[in-house]
Amino acid sequence: MWLRRRGCLRPAGCGVEELRRRRREREAALRKARREQQLISKRLLRDDAPEEGEGGCVAVILGQAEIQQFLQLAQRGTEEKERERALVSLRRGLQHPETQQTFIWLEGSMRTLVGLLTSNQALLQLEAARCLHELSHSEQSAVAEACLPATSYLLTYLSGHSSDFISPHVTVLEALGYALSQLLQAKEAPEKIIPSVLGSTLPQHMLQLLQPGPKLNFGVAVEFAWCLHYITCSQVNNALLITHGALSTLGLLLLDLAGAVQRTEDAGLELLACPVLRCLSNLLTEAAVGAVGEQMQLRDERVVAALFILLQFFLQKQPSLLPEGLWLLNNLTANSPSFCTSLLSLDLIEPLLQLLPVSNVVSVLVLTVLCNVAEKGPAYCQHLWPGPLLCSLLGTLAFSDTEVVGQSLELLQLLFLYRPEAAQAFLQQSGLQALERHEKEAQLQDRVHALQQTALHG
Amino acid sequence: MQLPPAVHARLAGGPGAAEPLPVERSPKAGAAPFRFTARQVRFPREHEFFEDGDVQRHLYLQDVLTQVAGAPERPRVPEFTCQVAGCCQVFDALEDYEHHYHTLHRNVCSFCKRAFPSGHLLDIHILEWHDSLFQILSERQNMYQCLVEGCTEKFKTSKDRKDHLVRRHLYPADFRFDKPKKSISPATPRATVQVSAEALGAEGEQAEGDAMEVCSEPAGERHMAGRRIPPTICFGQGASRGFKSTKKRNKHQ
């Protein structure tokens, strides 16, 4: 099985330090690639794999005739073992880009593969899924494009309403999701591929595979959540996704994730949380949100509770995801008095302040969310002071980062405006000195002076 | 990060939105030199904001691919037989049995014994084949629903539905009852073709309709020569064929 949590494949004799070093190297390579807009290059994903393949087997280039032979054997062989072996050989060949190319252009090859993906022999189905996985790395998007038409058929066969997911089906679904995610990352995806995906029944299928409940399979959900992310961040037609109930499905999934985090503390959950957060955040910005019916919107206060449970989880396991979680919190609270009220009534201001020291990016986001609350007026600021907020602001004023300080000044202005008593307390706690530090800073001085005036003269 | 217990309790509670506190803004808020406006933010795909999450995703994928390339050894168990009456398939891995059972025995029509890949398709089959009311209604309105979930089209005949599935949802063209694949029964191609023609003639439209059945693959079952082979239920073929293909039975017994 492919789930990361079901056992890692480690090169023998590798110490923990060595593994950490390799991981850091890989991470650095990926960061560099992303900045060069090369992250989706499938080359990168394959670099390590050939060396760590089974028993030192290197990918073999297969010619047309060989591919045809293997396919025929797989499809019509008389011995089960023989059919399996044929597919394994094909899969090994497909690890090589040249074989991938030959395969794609061979007539009927994808069709045969699709047929094998619905085989009622488990091993054949599994190997076919692995072949699909290998093919997904082809530099030519022709492969993934060939999968697209078959997806409807495959999903009907694989999902339906059956209450148990059996493992070959799961493997095929994961492979399908992965192939699709590759396709959706292509440069031309927003113009060509995403519109046709949105015009099909795929979005409904995807959302169904993301619905929380006993049928949810983690690995499958991860792949399709990423597919959904590539679609939503391309901003082609997010309104359509909202009419299919994307907001409520993803909202419920978020609740489910928070529940899982509470139960298991499993470090793998962020793999699903990340794309879900991104989709929700981007979808919330659609104007359509206001136009659809109640059930389609996201108003459930539990989403805020879930988000904070996830933020706590990120803080411990994956701090790099804190900004993404806070981004969602911003989009939830910016235009929503209800969600801002939830932050107050659930006592979440203090936990939020605890995130300030994490990083400058996180600080700015935390302060922005607090501004979202404060700008709603006196009724809201009444709950912000008295309280720990002022002390925290005196702390952030000591930061050297201009953006952090700038956002602190914005928050102070709102606080002083709607809660004048806070200005008094600010003065008493040496607030003026804290402001003085930034009097010469070009980007800050106007606001610093304005606040000094307000604090002194009301 | 300390969360108040109310948060966990709230998650476990029912859906609902907080009654918002009254909003009351002053025009001075965010006025120059200040600039704050509460607004939602969206990020396009290439934005550097996504860098960390994307890198994590790719690290995960690299791990996955390493595992895919080195397919693990599957646990074997002592050989056992499928316990469903009339089925003698043998297995030495639980995964294989699970798959076999699910695809051939789980969603079986109690009326005609045809097997389906999913409960959904079985439900549609029962409705279309064993519900007399369906037949009556279908004379007056479009009753054959598209098999793809999310597609709301309905058709007058199962053939029209099939055409729609092939054209619109790009189902394989041989996802059909009346065209047995050569691979299905290499030993008895004639028998199956004859029978299917009969079935078509006898049952007319109904025979065409069932394009959803699961095909068991006798080619794979031949390794158990000597054991009783279950009646062939081919993809889109009727269960009645199994009874009629006496030629095949004799050959294997």
Interface residues (C-beta under 8 A of the other chain):
Chain A: M1 W2 R4 G7 C8 L9 R23 R26 E27 L30 R31 R34 R35 Q37 L39 L44 L45 R46 D48 A49 P50 E52 G53 E54 Q75 R76 G77 T78 E79 E80 R83 V88 Q95 R111 V114 G115 T118 S119 N120 Q121 A122 L123 Q125 R130 H133 E134 P149 A150 S152 Y153 L155 T156 Y157 L158 S159 G160 H161 S162 S163 D164 I166 S167 P168 H169 Y178 S200 T201 P203 Q204 H205 Q208 W226 Y230 C233 S234 Q235 L255 A258 G259 Q262 E270 L271 C274 P275 R278 S281 N282 L284 T285 R299 D300 E301 R302 A305 A306 F308 I309 L311 Q312 L315 Q318 S320 L321 P323 E324 W327 N330 N331 T333 A334 N335 S336 P337 S338 F339 C340 T341 S342 L344 S345 L346 D347 L348 E350 P351 Q354 L355 C371 N372 E375 K376 G377 P378 A379 Y380 Q407 L409 E410 L411 Q413 L414 L417 Y418 D446 R447 A450
Chain B: M1 Q2 L3 P4 A6 V7 H8 R10 L11 G13 P15 G16 A17 A18 E19 P20 L21 P22 V23 E24 R25 S26 K28 A29 G30 P33 F34 R35 F36 A38 R39 Q40 V41 R42 F43 P44 R45 E46 E48 F49 F50 E51 D52 G53 D54 V55 Q56 R57 H58 L59 Y60 L61 Q62 D63 V64 L65 T66 Q67 V68 A69 G70 A71 P72 A93 E95 D96 E98 H99 H100 H102 T103 L104 R106 N107 P117 S118 G119 H120 L121 D123 L147 V148 E149 G150 C151 L165 H169 L170 Y171 P172 F175 K182 S183 P186 V214 C215 S216 E217 A219 G220 R222 H223
